[in-house]
Amino acid sequence: MLKKTLVLCLAVLAASLSYAQPAAPDGAQAKPEAAPAAAGATMTPVQRADSAAKGSLKNPYKDDDAAAVAAGSKLYLNYGCNGCHGGTGGGGMCPPLTNDTWIYGGDDDTLFRLVAYGTDTLQGKGYSRKAQENVVGPMPQMGQVVKTDDDLWRILVFVRANYHGAPECKFGCPPNS
Ligand code: HEC
């Protein structure tokens, strides 16, 4: 059963990567205004993650911000997160985003980096799995697909709004729980 789910998840991965390829534009680099990154300026998710010290990324949106959550919901679907994680992040063929099991950590900084970099690059930066969901597989590098850091923050606040795990574990369980 577990094996079957993993295979399905990887099949979706292959499909999503083939659609993601043409959408990963060289244009992101070519845009002149993207280069000198002023503090508040919009960047691609990868630029944002590269430019911020580990642990310092924080979602500017709160999950009671209905407009941001609604926008995040649309973006989540537009960028195809639902193909793997289900329409509201409940899991589908890949790990759920809304329970209290956080694979690398549940804080904003870690989730942003995981989605921006994908599993391979994140692990290359020294992160390792601390917890395991029922499905284990690599998360693709969606930071080449999601256009801006702002889009990614709104997606992640939508994910937060759908959280249904233990309240104390919403941003990662406290150390001794
Ligand atoms: C091809 C399938 C696939 C797509 C598309 C995908 N993911 Fe993932 N995602 C995964 C897998 C597999 C993991 C587990 C990664 C690991 O264990 O290294 C994961 C993990 C995550 C996690 C951490 C979950 C946890 O419990 O710690 C978040 C958050 C996440 N994805 C968000 C997103 C968002 C947002 C998008 C869309 C921008 C997205 N994913 C698109 C497959 C996918």
Residues whose N, C-alpha, C, O or C-beta is under 5 A from the ligand:
A	BS01	HEC	C9 V12 L13 S16 Y79 G80 C81 C84 C94 P95 P96 L97 T101 W102 I103 Y104 G105 L111 V115 T119 G137 P138 M139 P140 M142 I155
